[in-house]
Amino acid sequence: MSQLIELDKKISIKKCNPEDIPQLIKVATQSYREHYTYLWQDRGEQYIAIHFNSAQLALELSHPDAYFFLVLDKDVAVGFFKLNLLGNQVLELERIYLLQAVEGKGIGRIIVQFTENFAKKYQRKTIELRTMKKGKAEGFYLKMGFEIVGESLLEGDLIIEAYKRMHVMKKNV
């Protein structure tokens, strides 16, 4: 897969390498703070410290079945997403984080289309993800053809109890 994939005149997707970790940390931290601090008693600081540091991201990037991608708008990182090959049939869309400034501009749709093509390339029959119950993202995924197939719980000592419930969603490709 090529390093940089041009999707339209402004938006491109770049497969991450270890050299991209500083940029990944910056966009992940900013987007997480813009969207998810309400979930946590500490406004997500522990989550950010554990998941968005150089060592953790280097470990995740080194996994042979995990793929991180930066989303670039005119060469400026405006988000990232992570895909995981699970077993022989499933592609997990583990994260989509976009900066608030680019919400509603069709980038989520571009990412889902990219994910569908990625699943086909790797001969995966379904895409699965977890999303907050009744959140904005859930409605977006339903519009993109995903269906709710189960529930799970968001884990963490500092998560506010009312926000622990998540939906498991899937889409056949």
LORORO-747650 format. One record per residue: residue number from 0; residue in three letters; x, y, z of N, C-alpha, C in turn. Coordinates in pm, 1 decimal, padded with zeros to 6 digits, always signed. Layout:
N
+-----+---------+----------+----------+----------+----------+----------+----------+----------+----------+----------+
: num : residuo :     n_c1 :     n_c2 :     n_c3 :    ca_c1 :    ca_c2 :    ca_c3 :     c_c1 :     c_c2 :     c_c3 :
+-----+---------+----------+----------+----------+----------+----------+----------+----------+----------+----------+
: NUM :     ALA :        X :        Y :        Z :        X :        Y :        Z :        X :        Y :        Z :
...
+-----+---------+----------+----------+----------+----------+----------+----------+----------+----------+----------+
***
This chain:
173
+-----+---------+----------+----------+----------+----------+----------+----------+----------+----------+----------+
: num : residuo :     n_c1 :     n_c2 :     n_c3 :    ca_c1 :    ca_c2 :    ca_c3 :     c_c1 :     c_c2 :     c_c3 :
+-----+---------+----------+----------+----------+----------+----------+----------+----------+----------+----------+
:   0 :     MET : +00085.3 : -00117.3 : +00000.0 : +00000.0 : +00000.0 : +00000.0 : +00089.6 : +00123.1 : +00000.0 :
:   1 :     SER : +00058.6 : +00217.5 : -00085.9 : +00143.3 : +00336.3 : -00095.2 : +00133.8 : +00419.8 : +00031.9 :
:   2 :     GLN : +00236.7 : +00498.2 : +00052.5 : +00243.5 : +00582.2 : +00172.4 : +00134.0 : +00687.6 : +00176.1 :
:   3 :     LEU : +00111.4 : +00756.8 : +00064.8 : +00017.1 : +00867.3 : +00061.8 : -00087.3 : +00839.7 : -00044.6 :
:   4 :     ILE : -00212.9 : +00842.0 : -00005.1 : -00321.4 : +00815.7 : -00097.3 : -00403.0 : +00942.6 : -00110.3 :
:   5 :     GLU : -00404.7 : +01001.9 : -00229.2 : -00483.5 : +01122.6 : -00255.7 : -00628.2 : +01080.6 : -00278.0 :
:   6 :     LEU : -00719.9 : +01137.1 : -00200.9 : -00859.8 : +01100.2 : -00214.2 : -00941.2 : +01208.3 : -00283.5 :
:   7 :     ASP : -00902.5 : +01329.6 : -00269.1 : -00959.6 : +01438.9 : -00345.3 : -00855.0 : +01549.1 : -00347.1 :
:   8 :     LYS : -00890.0 : +01665.8 : -00392.4 : -00788.7 : +01770.4 : -00407.9 : -00731.6 : +01818.0 : -00275.8 :
:   9 :     LYS : -00805.5 : +01797.1 : -00167.0 : -00757.2 : +01844.6 : -00038.6 : -00722.0 : +01732.5 : +00059.2 :
:  10 :     ILE : -00799.6 : +01625.7 : +00059.5 : -00786.4 : +01521.9 : +00161.2 : -00700.3 : +01407.0 : +00110.5 :
:  11 :     SER : -00605.3 : +01366.3 : +00193.9 : -00524.5 : +01248.6 : +00163.2 : -00508.7 : +01166.5 : +00291.1 :
:  12 :     ILE : -00474.8 : +01042.0 : +00272.8 : -00454.8 : +00950.3 : +00384.3 : -00313.2 : +00895.7 : +00373.4 :
:  13 :     LYS : -00241.4 : +00901.0 : +00483.9 : -00102.4 : +00857.5 : +00487.7 : -00087.5 : +00745.7 : +00589.7 :
:  14 :     LYS : -00036.0 : +00631.0 : +00545.4 : -00007.2 : +00521.3 : +00637.9 : +00105.9 : +00566.1 : +00730.3 :
:  15 :     CYS : +00086.7 : +00546.6 : +00859.9 : +00184.2 : +00593.6 : +00958.3 : +00302.7 : +00499.5 : +00971.8 :
:  16 :     ASN : +00416.7 : +00559.4 : +00993.0 : +00541.9 : +00492.1 : +01025.5 : +00588.4 : +00546.8 : +01159.8 :
:  17 :     PRO : +00690.4 : +00486.4 : +01220.5 : +00739.7 : +00539.0 : +01349.4 : +00775.7 : +00688.6 : +01345.5 :
:  18 :     GLU : +00821.0 : +00737.6 : +01229.8 : +00856.1 : +00879.8 : +01220.1 : +00734.8 : +00970.9 : +01234.7 :
:  19 :     ASP : +00615.1 : +00916.4 : +01217.6 : +00492.4 : +00995.3 : +01227.1 : +00437.9 : +01004.8 : +01369.6 :
:  20 :     ILE : +00501.7 : +00938.2 : +01463.9 : +00449.4 : +00934.0 : +01600.8 : +00429.9 : +01073.4 : +01660.7 :
:  21 :     PRO : +00522.6 : +01167.2 : +01649.5 : +00496.1 : +01300.6 : +01708.1 : +00370.5 : +01366.6 : +01650.6 :
:  22 :     GLN : +00350.6 : +01355.1 : +01520.4 : +00232.6 : +01412.6 : +01457.0 : +00106.7 : +01338.1 : +01501.5 :
:  23 :     LEU : +00116.6 : +01207.5 : +01515.0 : +00005.4 : +01125.6 : +01560.8 : -00033.7 : +01163.3 : +01703.6 :
:  24 :     ILE : +00064.2 : +01180.5 : +01790.5 : +00036.3 : +01221.0 : +01928.9 : -00035.7 : +01356.1 : +01930.7 :
:  25 :     LYS : +00012.5 : +01448.4 : +01851.8 : -00046.6 : +01583.4 : +01850.9 : -00192.9 : +01580.4 : +01807.4 :
:  26 :     VAL : -00222.8 : +01515.5 : +01695.2 : -00359.5 : +01514.0 : +01644.1 : -00449.6 : +01427.4 : +01732.0 :
:  27 :     ALA : -00398.3 : +01317.4 : +01785.4 : -00477.5 : +01230.5 : +01873.0 : -00514.5 : +01303.1 : +02000.9 :
:  28 :     THR : -00418.5 : +01368.9 : +02061.3 : -00442.8 : +01440.4 : +02187.2 : -00541.8 : +01554.6 : +02166.4 :
:  29 :     GLN : -00521.5 : +01633.4 : +02063.0 : -00611.2 : +01745.9 : +02039.1 : -00753.4 : +01698.8 : +02010.7 :
:  30 :     SER : -00768.7 : +01600.9 : +01922.4 : -00902.9 : +01554.4 : +01888.1 : -00970.5 : +01486.7 : +02006.8 :
:  31 :     TYR : -00893.3 : +01412.9 : +02085.9 : -00952.9 : +01348.0 : +02202.9 : -01003.4 : +01452.9 : +02301.7 :
:  32 :     ARG : -00923.6 : +01555.9 : +02324.6 : -00965.7 : +01662.2 : +02417.0 : -01087.2 : +01738.3 : +02364.3 :
:  33 :     GLU : -01098.1 : +01750.8 : +02233.8 : -01211.9 : +01822.1 : +02175.7 : -01341.9 : +01742.2 : +02183.7 :
:  34 :     HIS : -01333.2 : +01609.4 : +02190.5 : -01454.3 : +01527.6 : +02180.0 : -01488.7 : +01439.6 : +02299.5 :
:  35 :     TYR : -01391.1 : +01398.5 : +02378.7 : -01418.9 : +01290.7 : +02473.6 : -01390.4 : +01320.5 : +02620.1 :
:  36 :     THR : -01354.3 : +01440.4 : +02654.8 : -01320.4 : +01467.5 : +02794.8 : -01439.4 : +01449.5 : +02888.1 :
:  37 :     TYR : -01560.5 : +01468.5 : +02837.1 : -01681.2 : +01455.1 : +02919.1 : -01700.7 : +01313.6 : +02972.9 :
:  38 :     LEU : -01633.8 : +01214.6 : +02913.1 : -01649.5 : +01075.0 : +02953.8 : -01579.8 : +01042.4 : +03085.9 :
:  39 :     TRP : -01484.6 : +01125.2 : +03123.1 : -01390.7 : +01090.5 : +03229.0 : -01397.8 : +01185.7 : +03347.8 :
:  40 :     GLN : -01374.9 : +01130.0 : +03465.5 : -01368.1 : +01211.4 : +03587.0 : -01249.1 : +01306.3 : +03584.1 :
:  41 :     ASP : -01141.4 : +01266.5 : +03515.4 : -01020.8 : +01350.3 : +03508.1 : -01008.5 : +01419.7 : +03372.0 :
:  42 :     ARG : -01119.9 : +01427.9 : +03299.2 : -01124.9 : +01490.9 : +03166.4 : -01036.3 : +01418.0 : +03064.4 :
:  43 :     GLY : -01012.3 : +01288.8 : +03086.6 : -00941.6 : +01205.9 : +02990.6 : -00790.1 : +01210.6 : +02998.4 :
:  44 :     GLU : -00736.6 : +01279.8 : +03096.4 : -00590.2 : +01295.6 : +03103.1 : -00517.7 : +01162.8 : +03122.6 :
:  45 :     GLN : -00571.8 : +01074.0 : +03206.6 : -00507.9 : +00943.1 : +03225.0 : -00512.7 : +00862.0 : +03095.0 :
:  46 :     TYR : -00626.4 : +00863.4 : +03027.7 : -00640.6 : +00791.3 : +02901.1 : -00539.4 : +00842.8 : +02798.8 :
:  47 :     ILE : -00529.8 : +00972.4 : +02785.9 : -00435.2 : +01033.3 : +02691.8 : -00292.1 : +00993.2 : +02726.5 :
:  48 :     ALA : -00257.6 : +01000.3 : +02855.1 : -00121.2 : +00966.6 : +02897.7 : -00087.1 : +00820.7 : +02867.3 :
:  49 :     ILE : -00182.9 : +00731.3 : +02882.6 : -00158.6 : +00588.4 : +02860.4 : -00155.1 : +00553.7 : +02711.8 :
:  50 :     HIS : -00245.9 : +00611.0 : +02633.1 : -00263.5 : +00568.0 : +02494.2 : -00192.2 : +00652.6 : +02390.2 :
:  51 :     PHE : -00162.5 : +00777.4 : +02421.1 : -00104.9 : +00866.7 : +02320.7 : +00034.7 : +00912.2 : +02360.6 :
:  52 :     ASN : +00121.0 : +00816.5 : +02386.1 : +00261.4 : +00846.4 : +02414.8 : +00348.0 : +00768.9 : +02315.2 :
:  53 :     SER : +00471.2 : +00810.6 : +02302.8 : +00560.8 : +00753.1 : +02201.5 : +00577.0 : +00602.1 : +02215.6 :
:  54 :     ALA : +00599.0 : +00554.3 : +02336.0 : +00622.9 : +00411.5 : +02356.4 : +00499.5 : +00328.9 : +02319.3 :
:  55 :     GLN : +00381.9 : +00371.1 : +02363.5 : +00259.6 : +00296.1 : +02334.3 : +00229.2 : +00295.4 : +02185.0 :
:  56 :     LEU : +00241.6 : +00410.4 : +02120.9 : +00212.7 : +00416.4 : +01978.0 : +00316.0 : +00337.3 : +01896.8 :
:  57 :     ALA : +00441.6 : +00340.1 : +01938.6 : +00544.2 : +00260.1 : +01870.2 : +00511.2 : +00111.4 : +01882.9 :
:  58 :     LEU : +00466.1 : +00069.6 : +01999.4 : +00427.2 : -00069.5 : +02020.8 : +00310.1 : -00107.7 : +01929.8 :
:  59 :     GLU : +00208.0 : -00022.7 : +01925.9 : +00091.8 : -00051.5 : +01841.3 : +00128.8 : -00050.7 : +01693.2 :
:  60 :     LEU : +00211.5 : +00044.0 : +01652.6 : +00254.7 : +00051.4 : +01512.3 : +00335.5 : -00071.7 : +01471.3 :
:  61 :     SER : +00404.4 : -00133.7 : +01564.3 : +00487.9 : -00249.3 : +01531.5 : +00407.7 : -00378.3 : +01515.7 :
:  62 :     HIS : +00282.3 : -00377.5 : +01555.9 : +00199.9 : -00498.4 : +01543.0 : +00171.5 : -00523.1 : +01395.4 :
:  63 :     PRO : +00195.7 : -00645.1 : +01346.4 : +00181.6 : -00671.5 : +01202.3 : +00039.0 : -00660.1 : +01148.7 :
:  64 :     ASP : -00061.4 : -00667.5 : +01235.1 : -00200.5 : -00660.7 : +01189.8 : -00268.5 : -00529.1 : +01225.4 :
:  65 :     ALA : -00190.9 : -00428.6 : +01266.4 : -00246.1 : -00297.5 : +01302.6 : -00193.1 : -00191.8 : +01206.1 :
:  66 :     TYR : -00281.7 : -00103.9 : +01164.4 : -00246.6 : +00000.7 : +01068.8 : -00302.3 : +00134.5 : +01116.9 :
:  67 :     PHE : -00213.7 : +00231.6 : +01134.2 : -00253.9 : +00368.0 : +01166.9 : -00244.3 : +00452.0 : +01040.0 :
:  68 :     PHE : -00337.2 : +00544.9 : +01025.0 : -00336.8 : +00635.7 : +00911.7 : -00361.3 : +00777.9 : +00960.0 :
:  69 :     LEU : -00283.3 : +00870.4 : +00909.6 : -00308.5 : +01012.6 : +00931.8 : -00400.7 : +01062.1 : +00820.9 :
:  70 :     VAL : -00493.2 : +01149.5 : +00856.8 : -00579.8 : +01215.0 : +00760.2 : -00525.7 : +01356.5 : +00743.9 :
:  71 :     LEU : -00492.3 : +01391.1 : +00619.7 : -00431.2 : +01520.2 : +00591.3 : -00524.3 : +01605.0 : +00506.4 :
:  72 :     ASP : -00537.4 : +01729.0 : +00544.3 : -00610.8 : +01828.1 : +00466.3 : -00508.0 : +01930.5 : +00421.0 :
:  73 :     LYS : -00476.5 : +01927.6 : +00292.3 : -00369.9 : +02014.1 : +00238.2 : -00241.3 : +01997.9 : +00318.1 :
:  74 :     ASP : -00202.6 : +01875.5 : +00344.2 : -00078.2 : +01840.0 : +00414.2 : -00077.7 : +01871.8 : +00563.5 :
:  75 :     VAL : -00191.1 : +01910.9 : +00620.6 : -00201.4 : +01935.8 : +00764.7 : -00281.6 : +01821.3 : +00825.8 :
:  76 :     ALA : -00227.4 : +01758.8 : +00930.1 : -00297.8 : +01648.2 : +00995.7 : -00423.7 : +01699.7 : +01064.2 :
:  77 :     VAL : -00537.7 : +01642.4 : +01025.7 : -00665.9 : +01682.0 : +01084.5 : -00733.9 : +01564.1 : +01153.7 :
:  78 :     GLY : -00666.9 : +01448.0 : +01155.6 : -00723.2 : +01332.2 : +01222.1 : -00639.6 : +01208.8 : +01196.5 :
:  79 :     PHE : -00685.4 : +01099.0 : +01256.6 : -00622.2 : +00969.7 : +01232.8 : -00724.3 : +00861.4 : +01255.1 :
:  80 :     PHE : -00692.7 : +00743.6 : +01205.5 : -00774.8 : +00626.7 : +01234.8 : -00685.4 : +00504.4 : +01239.2 :
:  81 :     LYS : -00737.0 : +00400.0 : +01302.8 : -00661.8 : +00276.0 : +01320.2 : -00747.4 : +00159.0 : +01274.6 :
:  82 :     LEU : -00686.2 : +00070.4 : +01196.0 : -00751.1 : -00050.8 : +01147.7 : -00674.0 : -00172.1 : +01197.8 :
:  83 :     ASN : -00747.0 : -00276.4 : +01238.0 : -00686.2 : -00400.1 : +01285.8 : -00743.1 : -00517.9 : +01208.3 :
:  84 :     LEU : -00654.7 : -00602.8 : +01155.5 : -00697.4 : -00727.1 : +01093.6 : -00719.3 : -00829.0 : +01204.9 :
:  85 :     LEU : -00842.6 : -00878.4 : +01216.9 : -00876.6 : -00975.3 : +01321.2 : -00913.8 : -01107.3 : +01255.3 :
:  86 :     GLY : -00844.3 : -01211.8 : +01292.0 : -00874.1 : -01341.9 : +01233.1 : -00862.8 : -01337.4 : +01082.2 :
:  87 :     ASN : -00943.6 : -01418.9 : +01015.6 : -00939.1 : -01425.5 : +00869.4 : -01050.7 : -01347.5 : +00802.0 :
:  88 :     GLN : -01147.9 : -01298.2 : +00878.4 : -01266.9 : -01244.0 : +00814.5 : -01302.8 : -01101.9 : +00856.6 :
:  89 :     VAL : -01242.8 : -01050.7 : +00964.1 : -01289.6 : -00924.0 : +01021.9 : -01181.2 : -00817.5 : +01016.8 :
:  90 :     LEU : -01224.0 : -00697.0 : +00981.3 : -01141.9 : -00577.4 : +00992.9 : -01206.5 : -00491.1 : +01100.0 :
:  91 :     GLU : -01129.4 : -00457.6 : +01201.9 : -01180.8 : -00371.5 : +01308.3 : -01140.0 : -00227.4 : +01278.8 :
:  92 :     LEU : -01239.1 : -00139.1 : +01280.1 : -01214.0 : +00004.1 : +01275.5 : -01210.3 : +00048.4 : +01420.6 :
:  93 :     GLU : -01089.5 : +00055.6 : +01476.0 : -01076.4 : +00077.3 : +01620.7 : -01095.1 : +00223.0 : +01660.1 :
:  94 :     ARG : -01043.2 : +00313.5 : +01580.1 : -01052.8 : +00455.4 : +01616.0 : -01068.6 : +00539.4 : +01491.0 :
:  95 :     ILE : -01154.1 : +00639.2 : +01500.3 : -01152.8 : +00752.1 : +01407.0 : -01156.6 : +00875.1 : +01495.5 :
:  96 :     TYR : -01052.6 : +00953.7 : +01490.5 : -01048.5 : +01079.9 : +01564.8 : -01021.3 : +01191.3 : +01465.2 :
:  97 :     LEU : -01111.5 : +01287.5 : +01460.2 : -01095.9 : +01403.3 : +01373.2 : -01101.8 : +01530.5 : +01455.4 :
:  98 :     LEU : -01028.6 : +01630.7 : +01413.2 : -01034.9 : +01759.5 : +01479.3 : -01173.4 : +01819.9 : +01459.6 :
:  99 :     GLN : -01218.4 : +01892.5 : +01559.9 : -01349.9 : +01955.0 : +01556.8 : -01366.3 : +02046.3 : +01434.6 :
: 100 :     ALA : -01260.5 : +02110.8 : +01394.9 : -01265.8 : +02206.8 : +01284.2 : -01304.8 : +02143.1 : +01151.0 :
: 101 :     VAL : -01288.8 : +02011.7 : +01135.9 : -01320.1 : +01947.2 : +01008.8 : -01444.6 : +01857.9 : +01016.2 :
: 102 :     GLU : -01513.3 : +01861.1 : +01128.1 : -01636.4 : +01782.8 : +01139.8 : -01738.9 : +01831.1 : +01038.4 :
: 103 :     GLY : -01814.9 : +01738.1 : +00983.1 : -01920.7 : +01773.3 : +00890.0 : -01873.2 : +01805.3 : +00749.2 :
: 104 :     LYS : -01746.8 : +01777.6 : +00719.5 : -01692.1 : +01809.0 : +00587.1 : -01674.6 : +01684.7 : +00499.9 :
: 105 :     GLY : -01733.3 : +01573.1 : +00541.9 : -01728.9 : +01452.4 : +00460.3 : -01607.0 : +01364.5 : +00481.5 :
: 106 :     ILE : -01521.1 : +01400.4 : +00575.6 : -01399.2 : +01321.7 : +00596.5 : -01431.4 : +01184.9 : +00657.5 :
: 107 :     GLY : -01527.6 : +01178.1 : +00746.2 : -01567.4 : +01049.2 : +00803.1 : -01613.1 : +00953.1 : +00695.0 :
: 108 :     ARG : -01689.8 : +01004.1 : +00599.1 : -01736.8 : +00922.3 : +00486.9 : -01617.2 : +00872.2 : +00404.1 :
: 109 :     ILE : -01519.9 : +00959.0 : +00381.4 : -01398.9 : +00920.4 : +00307.4 : -01325.4 : +00808.4 : +00381.4 :
: 110 :     ILE : -01315.5 : +00820.1 : +00513.9 : -01246.9 : +00717.8 : +00594.0 : -01320.7 : +00584.6 : +00586.3 :
: 111 :     VAL : -01452.7 : +00587.6 : +00596.6 : -01528.9 : +00462.9 : +00589.2 : -01512.7 : +00399.5 : +00451.3 :
: 112 :     GLN : -01516.4 : +00478.3 : +00345.5 : -01495.9 : +00423.3 : +00211.0 : -01355.7 : +00363.8 : +00196.5 :
: 113 :     PHE : -01255.9 : +00432.6 : +00250.5 : -01119.3 : +00380.8 : +00250.4 : -01114.4 : +00247.9 : +00326.2 :
: 114 :     THR : -01181.2 : +00242.5 : +00440.9 : -01184.0 : +00121.6 : +00523.9 : -01248.9 : +00005.7 : +00449.9 :
: 115 :     GLU : -01356.4 : +00033.6 : +00377.7 : -01422.5 : -00071.3 : +00299.4 : -01327.2 : -00125.7 : +00191.7 :
: 116 :     ASN : -01256.2 : -00037.0 : +00123.8 : -01159.9 : -00080.4 : +00021.8 : -01045.1 : -00159.9 : +00083.8 :
: 117 :     PHE : -00999.7 : -00115.8 : +00200.7 : -00894.1 : -00185.8 : +00272.9 : -00941.1 : -00326.8 : +00308.8 :
: 118 :     ALA : -01065.6 : -00338.2 : +00358.2 : -01121.7 : -00469.4 : +00394.1 : -01125.2 : -00562.1 : +00273.0 :
: 119 :     LYS : -01166.8 : -00508.7 : +00160.1 : -01172.3 : -00590.8 : +00037.6 : -01032.1 : -00635.1 : -00004.0 :
: 120 :     LYS : -00937.0 : -00543.0 : +00003.5 : -00799.7 : -00575.7 : -00034.8 : -00744.9 : -00690.3 : +00050.3 :
: 121 :     TYR : -00778.9 : -00690.2 : +00178.6 : -00730.3 : -00793.4 : +00270.5 : -00831.6 : -00907.2 : +00288.2 :
: 122 :     GLN : -00928.5 : -00913.9 : +00198.6 : -01026.6 : -01021.8 : +00192.5 : -01102.1 : -01040.7 : +00323.1 :
: 123 :     ARG : -01141.6 : -00930.1 : +00383.8 : -01222.8 : -00934.3 : +00504.4 : -01369.3 : -00922.3 : +00463.9 :
: 124 :     LYS : -01455.1 : -01000.4 : +00529.2 : -01597.0 : -01001.2 : +00495.5 : -01676.6 : -00897.5 : +00572.9 :
: 125 :     THR : -01626.2 : -00859.8 : +00690.1 : -01699.8 : -00761.7 : +00770.7 : -01604.5 : -00659.5 : +00831.5 :
: 126 :     ILE : -01661.4 : -00542.8 : +00858.2 : -01594.0 : -00438.5 : +00934.7 : -01670.0 : -00427.1 : +01065.0 :
: 127 :     GLU : -01597.4 : -00427.2 : +01176.0 : -01659.3 : -00412.2 : +01307.8 : -01599.6 : -00291.6 : +01377.9 :
: 128 :     LEU : -01679.4 : -00231.9 : +01465.8 : -01633.2 : -00119.4 : +01546.8 : -01717.4 : -00110.9 : +01673.3 :
: 129 :     ARG : -01667.9 : -00031.9 : +01766.2 : -01743.5 : +00000.4 : +01888.0 : -01761.2 : +00151.4 : +01891.7 :
: 130 :     THR : -01880.3 : +00194.3 : +01933.3 : -01906.8 : +00337.9 : +01942.5 : -01995.3 : +00367.8 : +02062.9 :
: 131 :     MET : -01986.4 : +00489.7 : +02109.4 : -02067.1 : +00531.0 : +02224.7 : -02215.1 : +00514.9 : +02190.9 :
: 132 :     LYS : -02290.2 : +00459.6 : +02284.6 : -02433.2 : +00442.8 : +02266.2 : -02500.0 : +00579.0 : +02252.5 :
: 133 :     LYS : -02579.3 : +00594.0 : +02149.1 : -02659.1 : +00713.8 : +02124.4 : -02576.7 : +00840.2 : +02103.4 :
: 134 :     GLY : -02448.9 : +00824.6 : +02070.0 : -02364.9 : +00940.1 : +02041.6 : -02377.2 : +00981.1 : +01895.7 :
: 135 :     LYS : -02314.3 : +01093.9 : +01860.4 : -02316.6 : +01141.8 : +01722.1 : -02257.5 : +01039.4 : +01626.5 :
: 136 :     ALA : -02152.3 : +00973.6 : +01669.0 : -02085.8 : +00877.4 : +01580.9 : -02178.1 : +00760.4 : +01546.5 :
: 137 :     GLU : -02259.1 : +00717.2 : +01642.7 : -02348.4 : +00605.0 : +01616.7 : -02442.5 : +00636.0 : +01500.7 :
: 138 :     GLY : -02501.1 : +00753.2 : +01499.1 : -02589.8 : +00793.0 : +01389.7 : -02517.3 : +00796.3 : +01256.5 :
: 139 :     PHE : -02393.7 : +00844.0 : +01257.6 : -02312.8 : +00847.1 : +01136.0 : -02290.9 : +00705.6 : +01083.7 :
: 140 :     TYR : -02251.5 : +00613.3 : +01171.4 : -02224.9 : +00476.5 : +01127.6 : -02351.1 : +00408.1 : +01076.0 :
: 141 :     LEU : -02465.0 : +00435.6 : +01138.3 : -02590.8 : +00379.1 : +01088.2 : -02617.5 : +00428.6 : +00945.6 :
: 142 :     LYS : -02594.8 : +00557.6 : +00919.7 : -02612.9 : +00613.0 : +00785.0 : -02516.5 : +00550.2 : +00684.9 :
: 143 :     MET : -02399.9 : +00507.4 : +00733.3 : -02298.7 : +00446.3 : +00645.7 : -02320.8 : +00296.1 : +00625.8 :
: 144 :     GLY : -02433.7 : +00243.6 : +00676.7 : -02468.5 : +00104.4 : +00650.9 : -02428.5 : +00005.6 : +00758.6 :
: 145 :     PHE : -02376.1 : +00054.0 : +00870.4 : -02343.6 : -00035.6 : +00981.6 : -02471.6 : -00068.9 : +01056.7 :
: 146 :     GLU : -02472.4 : -00183.2 : +01122.6 : -02585.2 : -00220.6 : +01206.5 : -02535.2 : -00253.7 : +01346.4 :
: 147 :     ILE : -02621.0 : -00231.3 : +01443.2 : -02588.0 : -00262.4 : +01582.3 : -02605.3 : -00412.9 : +01601.3 :
: 148 :     VAL : -02499.5 : -00478.4 : +01652.5 : -02504.8 : -00624.2 : +01669.3 : -02480.4 : -00666.4 : +01814.2 :
: 149 :     GLY : -02451.6 : -00570.7 : +01901.6 : -02427.3 : -00606.5 : +02041.0 : -02388.5 : -00486.0 : +02123.6 :
: 150 :     GLU : -02349.0 : -00515.6 : +02246.7 : -02306.6 : -00411.8 : +02339.5 : -02174.7 : -00451.0 : +02402.4 :
: 151 :     SER : -02102.2 : -00351.5 : +02448.2 : -01980.6 : -00373.8 : +02525.4 : -01967.6 : -00258.6 : +02624.3 :
: 152 :     LEU : -01867.7 : -00268.6 : +02709.2 : -01844.4 : -00164.1 : +02808.8 : -01708.6 : -00099.7 : +02784.7 :
: 153 :     LEU : -01705.4 : +00030.8 : +02794.4 : -01580.0 : +00104.2 : +02789.5 : -01512.5 : +00083.7 : +02923.9 :
: 154 :     GLU : -01386.4 : +00046.4 : +02920.2 : -01316.3 : +00015.9 : +03043.2 : -01229.1 : +00132.2 : +03088.0 :
: 155 :     GLY : -01215.3 : +00145.0 : +03217.5 : -01131.1 : +00247.3 : +03275.5 : -01183.4 : +00285.5 : +03412.5 :
: 156 :     ASP : -01092.2 : +00303.7 : +03505.4 : -01131.3 : +00336.4 : +03642.1 : -01197.8 : +00472.9 : +03653.3 :
: 157 :     LEU : -01160.9 : +00564.4 : +03567.7 : -01207.8 : +00701.6 : +03580.3 : -01322.7 : +00736.1 : +03486.1 :
: 158 :     ILE : -01372.2 : +00638.5 : +03412.0 : -01484.4 : +00666.4 : +03321.5 : -01611.1 : +00690.1 : +03403.1 :
: 159 :     ILE : -01688.3 : +00786.4 : +03364.4 : -01814.7 : +00814.7 : +03432.0 : -01912.5 : +00702.6 : +03396.5 :
: 160 :     GLU : -01974.9 : +00645.8 : +03496.9 : -02059.6 : +00526.7 : +03482.1 : -02163.4 : +00541.2 : +03370.9 :
: 161 :     ALA : -02224.8 : +00655.4 : +03357.9 : -02330.0 : +00677.1 : +03257.6 : -02280.0 : +00661.8 : +03114.5 :
: 162 :     TYR : -02148.5 : +00666.8 : +03093.2 : -02092.9 : +00661.5 : +02958.0 : -02020.5 : +00531.3 : +02925.7 :
: 163 :     LYS : -02029.9 : +00432.6 : +03010.5 : -01956.4 : +00307.5 : +02988.3 : -02014.5 : +00220.9 : +02876.6 :
: 164 :     ARG : -02142.7 : +00233.7 : +02848.3 : -02207.4 : +00144.8 : +02753.3 : -02177.4 : +00186.9 : +02609.8 :
: 165 :     MET : -02139.8 : +00086.4 : +02531.5 : -02107.1 : +00109.4 : +02390.7 : -02184.1 : +00008.6 : +02304.6 :
: 166 :     HIS : -02203.6 : +00045.2 : +02181.1 : -02261.2 : -00048.4 : +02085.3 : -02149.5 : -00108.9 : +01999.5 :
: 167 :     VAL : -02164.8 : -00236.1 : +01971.6 : -02080.2 : -00304.3 : +01875.1 : -02157.5 : -00298.0 : +01743.2 :
: 168 :     MET : -02090.3 : -00252.8 : +01638.6 : -02155.6 : -00238.7 : +01507.9 : -02074.3 : -00314.8 : +01403.5 :
: 169 :     LYS : -02143.0 : -00356.5 : +01298.4 : -02072.0 : -00424.2 : +01190.5 : -02135.9 : -00391.1 : +01057.3 :
: 170 :     LYS : -02054.9 : -00411.4 : +00954.4 : -02101.5 : -00391.3 : +00817.2 : -02037.2 : -00498.6 : +00731.5 :
: 171 :     ASN : -02115.5 : -00563.4 : +00649.6 : -02062.2 : -00660.0 : +00555.1 : -02008.4 : -00587.1 : +00432.8 :
: 172 :     VAL : -01894.3 : -00633.6 : +00382.8 : -01835.7 : -00571.0 : +00263.3 : -01826.4 : -00671.1 : +00149.5 :
+-----+---------+----------+----------+----------+----------+----------+----------+----------+----------+----------+
***
